[in-house]
Amino acid sequence: MRPATIVLPVAFAAFGVLWGAWQSVLPDLAGHYGLSTGPLGAMLTAGFAVSLPVMIGTGRFVDRFGAGWGMAVPAAAMASSLLAIATLPPMAGLVAGVIGLAAGSGAYDVAINGAAMGDATWSRPGGSPCSTRPSAVAGWRERWPAGWRWGRASRSPRSTRCSRAS
């Protein structure tokens, strides 16, 4: 059995367990800090807003250093964020921890999904990103059930532009 066939299911399972545990602990955490739904929602939204640019940079990081580092660095960031929530002063630790957890989670998600795809590089030969907004929209349009009514095929030349690097 190849190492990737063992590591990737464990990585995906750990990601699911982390978010499952977080969702079950979140109401108690909000109650402990006396947060209503408004401030709690604002804090979570800020965390996920920070994760978007981190996710974009993760693809380039994995291209440069490999999927192993791409999974290890965000996992360490998530672990240190949980440690920050547990040990730092109340509100500062919670905010820093939630933002770090969301950013690390986004990066980890990109890394494990990229590793599962098995691509050596996530860029086109020209160096531009493989997953661009137009290709995402084209992919959505092709896979949306109404696309069949418009006569769209399930595959198009646009969906095969990104090539694997050997």
N, C-alpha and C positions, 0 to 999 in steps of 0.2 A: 504494500500500500504506500502510495506517495505521501510525503509529509503534508502536502497541501490538502489531501483528502481527509486528514485528521484535524489539522489546524483550523481550516475554514469552518467546519460545522461547530467546533468549539467556540470560535470567534463570534459566529452569528448567535449561538446560544447565550454566550456571555453578554452580548449586546442586548438581547431580549430580556434576560434576567435583570440586568441593570435598570432598564426602563420599566420593567414590571415592578421591581422593588421601589423605584422612585415614585411611580404613580400611587403605590399603596402607602408610602410614607408621607407624601406631599400634604394631605389634609392635616396630619398630626404636626408636621413641621410648621404649617401656616398657623395652626392653633397655638403652638408653643411660642411663636414670635408675635402672636396677636395680629396677624395679617388678614384683612378682609379680601374679598375676591378681586377688587380693583388693584390694590398695590401688588398682590400676588400675580395677577395677570400681566401687569406692567413689567414686573421683574422677569417673568418667563418670556415675554415678548422681547425684552432687551437681550436676553440670553440667546434667543434664536436669531435675532437680527445680527448679533456678533458672529454667530456661527456661519452665516452665508459667505462672507469673504474668506473665512477660514477654509470652508469647503472648496472654494474655487482654487485656493492656493495648495490644497492637499494633493490635487492631481499632479501638479508640477513637482511637488515634493516627492511623491511616489515615483514619478518618472526619473528623478535624479538619484534617489537613494534606495529605491526598491520597496516592495510591498511589506516586507518584514519591518522595516523602520517606519513605514507609513501606518502600520497597525500599532507598533510599540509606543511611539511618541504620543499619539492621542490617548492610548490606554493609560499611560503614566500621567497625562494631563487630567484625565477624568478621575483617577485615583487621588491625585493631589487636590483636586477640587472638592471631592468628598471629605478629605481630611481638613480642608479649609472650613467647610461648613461645620465640622465637628469641633474645631479647635480655636478658630479666630473669634474676636468679639462679635456679639450677636448679629447685628444687622450687616456689618461690613463683611463678616464671614459668609453670611447667607448670600448676599448679592455677588460677591466674588466667586463663591462656589457655584452658584447657579449659572453665571456667565461662563465660567471655565468648564463646567460640566456640559453645557450646551455646545460650546465651541469644540471641545474635545470629542463630543459625541458626533457632531457633524463630520469632523475630520476622520474619525474612526469608521463611520458609515461609508464614506467615500472610499477609504482604503480597503475595507473588506469586500465591498462590491466590486472594486477594480481587481482585487486579487481573485475573486470568484470568476470574473470574466476571463482571466488568464492572459490578458494582454501584457506584453513586455513594455509597451509604451502606450500612452493614451493620447497621443498627438498624431496628426497627419504627418507625412514626410516633410511637408513645408513648415511644420512647427506650430501651426495654428491648432487650437483646441478641437478635439474630435466632437465633443458634445456642445454644439452651439445652439443658440436660440432657434434659428431657422430649422436645424435638423430635429430639434425637440418638437417644434410645431408640426413639421412634416410627419414625424413619427406618430404624434398624437392623432393627426388627421387621418393617417392611414389605418390606425388601429381602432379608431372610434367606430362603433357599430353603424352609425349613419354613413360612414365612408363606403360601406358596401352598396348602399342605395345610390351613391354617386358614381358607382362603377370603378372605384379605386381598387387596385390590386393590393395584396398584403405585403408585397415587396416592391421597392422602386429603386432606381439607381441612387437616389439620395441616401437611402439607408445603408448603402455599402461603400460610401466614400471613405470611411475610416479604415485604414488597413493595419494589420498587425505588423509589428516590427519583428524581424527575424533575429 
